Every structure is written in structure tokens, then in C-alpha cells.
Amino acid sequence: MRSSRTARFGQATIRQVTLGSLSRALLRVNYDIAQFPLQLLEDVGMSRMDERAPLRLAYEDILVTMDRAAGRMLDNQAAAARACVLRQRTAAVRVTIALEHRRVQQRREAEKAARMARMEEWERHRRRLHDAKVVHLIDHHHDRPPK
């Protein structure tokens, strides 16, 4: 379906512009204008950042949103393809980050469980010594049996 109509009168061609085609043309111009500084920002700074940096991921989310919108509203297949590729790449990075966070959390939980087990073993040891009324060779205030 075409958004503008063409009528031929002799040698001249007259284009009737519809409201939809005018809106789409303005969106296309705004999209093209927005692309320039974003591409400059990408070339100058973002491409040099770590791909897992929160600022870079947020920037890439903005690019994906813009390209998806351009793909849908302007029927821009190149923008839609860029959005798809960038979303896949950032999704892989986000999964990697999430897995690393999970491993760190699991390691912390394991370390905490090991500390708790050592503390419980130490407490059982102290109780056995206390119950056996063992004479302490080194006087620790916290190991003294209550009087």
C-alpha cells in the first residue's frame, strides 16, 4: 500500500501527500538526525567501553528501542535487523553477567555455610571442654566457665 498518490498531467507529475506519508517522512528525518550523534558517541566512546559496563548496556538498550521503532513505524528493514542483532548480543552479555552474579552468590552462601559449620563445631568443642571441666592453660575471658 502506498502512502502517497501520483497523478500524471501531460509531462508534469503531481504528488498528493497524505497525512500519513508526511508523518512518516518527518519521523524518518528525525530518526536520521538522531542517528548521527548516536553513531558519533558509539565511535568515540561506547565502543571502547567494556561490553558489560552498565552505561554501555543502557546505551545499547536505547539503540535497540530506536531501531525497533524505526523498523516498525518507518518500515526500515536495516534498522530492524540492527535492533535484532544488537538485542541478541546484549542478551548474551546480560546472561553472562547474571551467571557470574549467581556464581558469586553461591560462593558467598557456601563460604557462609562453612563459617557457620566452623563456629558450630567450635561451640560444641567449647561445651565439651566446659562439661568435662577441663583446666584452661591459657586464660581467655570468653572461654571461662561461668562462676
N, C-alpha and C positions, 0 to 999 in steps of 0.2 A: 504494500500500500504506500503510495507516495504522499508526502505531506504538502507538496506544492503542485499546482496545476500549470500547465503550459498551453498557451493558445497561440496559434500562428495566424498572423495577418500579413499576407504578402511576404516581404523579406524580413520584417521585424518579428521578434519573438517577445511576447509579454508573459511574465511570470506572475501569477497570482500567489501571494504569500498568505498562508493561513496563520492563525494564531499559534497553532501547534508547531509549525515549521519555524516561526520566528522565535518561539521559546526555546526550541531545540538548538537553534543557531546561537542564541545568547548563552545557553549552557555550554555549548561547545567552545565558544570563545573564553568563557570563564574557566573552563577546565584547562584549556591550553595555556591561559595566563597563570593559573595555579601551578601547572606542571613545571614551568621554568624555575621559580625559586626552590621548589622541592627537589628538582634534579640537581641544582647547584648545591644545595645543602647536602644531598647524597654524595656528590662528587668531592666536596670539600671536607666534610666531617664524618658523616654517618658511616661511610664505607670503611673508615679507619677504626671505628669503634669495635669492641668485642661484640660478636653476634649475639651474645647472651646479656648484654647490657640492657637494663630496663628502659633507658631512654631510646635506644635503638629499636627495641621491640615495640614501644609505644609509637614511634615514628612510622615503623613499618605497618602497624595497625591502621594508622591514618591513611597511608598509601593504599592499603588494601580496600579500605572503605571508599576512598575516592575512585579507585579504578573499578570497583564493583558497581558503584553508582553510574559511572560513565559507561560501563558496559551495558547496563540495563536501560538507562534513560536515553543515551545517545546512540545505542546500538553499535558501540565501539568494541569490536571483537579483540583488538590488540590490548585494550585496557582490561577487558575481562580475562584474557589469558594471563596478563601480568599479575592481576589480582590472585588468580588461581595458583600460579607458580609461587608467588611470594607467601601466600597463606600456607601452602604445603611446607615451604622451607621454615617459616616461623613456627608452624605447628611442631615440626620435628625438633626445633630448638627448645620449645616450651616443654615437650615431653622429656627431653634430656634433662632440663632443669628440674622438672618435677621428680624424675627418678633420682637425681642427685640429692634433692631435699629429703626424699623418702629414705635413701641410704643413710644420710646423716642422722635423721630422726631415729632410725632403727639402731644405729650405732650408739647414740646417746641413751636410748632405752636399755640397750644391753649393758652399757657401762654403769648405768644407774642400778640395774638389777644385780650386777656383780658387786657394786659398792654395798648395796643393801645386804647381800648374802655375806660379805665380809664382816659388816657391822653385826649382823645377827650371830655369826659364828664367834665373834669377839665377845659379844654379850653372853652367849652360852658358856664360853670359856671362863669369863669372869664369875658367872653364877656357880659353876662347878668349883672354882677356887674358893669362892666365898662359902659354899656349902661344906667343902672339905676343911675349912678353917685353916687354910694354908697361910704360913707366915710370909709376909712380903719382905723380900730382901731390899727392894728399892721402894722407898715411901712415895707413892703417888697419891695425891689428895683425892683424886677421883676414883681410885681403886680401893680406898679404905672401906672396910666394912662399917656399917653404921653402929654407933655405940648404944 
